[in-house]
Amino acid sequence: MSQEIESLKEQIEFLKQKLTQVEAEKYVYENGGAKLYYSLQRKMSEMSKIFNSQDLSTIDMTSKSDATFERLFKLLEKCETISKSAAELGIIAGVTGDESKDVLKKPFVETIAENRR
């Protein structure tokens, strides 16, 4: 009986350690590269809304006080850098849009299953 209790205590300790490990992995996922990737995607979407809402033919190019064109141009200069960064980050974070191609991801069961070997 006491041997069973000791075995159960060991299993509980093992499961506590595994839970701590899984929670740490979950934290990295929630606050890691994938989250940054989606944030960059959202910013690119916001930038496209700004470009789509502005009609360049209505901008007064002669006015020195209206800096709309300069601001749009600065934003446009940054588009390539942001889109390249998002694409590279997507690869690094394993976010491909096609989960069958994600070689970096393990099935959830494999991350929590007890190794029986």
N, C-alpha and C positions, 0 to 999 in steps of 0.2 A: 504494500500500500504506500509506504513512504517513498519507495522507488518510483512509483507512478506519479506521486506528487512532485518529486524532484524533476522528473521528465517533463511534466506539465509546466513547471517553473522555468525550465530551460527553454521550452517552446515559447512561453510568454515573453521571455527576454529577447529571444530571436525575433519574434514578431514586432516587439517594440523597436528594436534596432532597424528592422526592415521598414517599419512605418516612418521612422525618422528619415531614413534614406529616401523613401518615395516622396515624402513631403518636401525634402530639399530639392529633389528633381522637379517636382511640381512647381516650386518657387522659381527655379531657373527658367522653366518653360514659360510661366506666366509673366516673368519680368525679363526675359532674355531677348534673343535675336528675333524670334518670331513676332513678339510684341512690337519691337522697333520697326520691323518690316511693315507690319500693318499700319503703324503710325505714319511711316513715310508714304505708304499708298494713300492714306487719307489726306495727307498734305498735298500730294500731287493732284488729287481730286479737287481740293479746295482751290489750288492754283488754276486748274482748268476752268472752274466756275468763274474766277475773276476774269480770265481771258475771254470767256464766252459772254460775260456780261458787259464787256467794254467794246464799243464800236469805235475803231480807230479814226473813222472819218468824222467823228464828232469832236475829236480832241483839237483844241486850239493850239496849233504848233507855234504860233507867233507870240503867244503870251509867255512872259517870263515868270509870272507868278503861278502858272499852272504846271505842276511837275508830274502830271499824270503819265505822260509818255515816258519820261525818264524812269519812273517807278515801274511801269510795265516792262520796260526794256531791261531793267536790273533783274526783275523776276524771271524774265525770259532767259537771261544769261545763266541763271542758276538751274533751269529745268534739266539740262543734260546731266549735270553733276548729280542732282537728286535722283533722277531716273536710273542712272548707272549704279548709284549707291544702293538703291532699293533692289535692283536686279541682283547685284552681287550678294547683298544681305539675304535675299530670298534663297539663294543657293547655299550659303553658309548655314542658314537656320533650318534648311531642309524643307522650305515652303515652296512646293513646285506647282500646286494647283491640281496635281494628279497624284493622289496618295499611293497608287500602285507603284510609282517610280521613286518614292521616298525610301532610299536605301539606308538612311541614317536612323530611321525610326524602327523601334522594335514593337511587336504587338504588346498591348497592355498586359496581357496575362504573363508574358515572359518577364516583364519587369517586376512582378510581384510574386510569381510562383516560387515555391521553395525548391531549391536544387536538391534532387534526391540521389545524386551520384556520390 
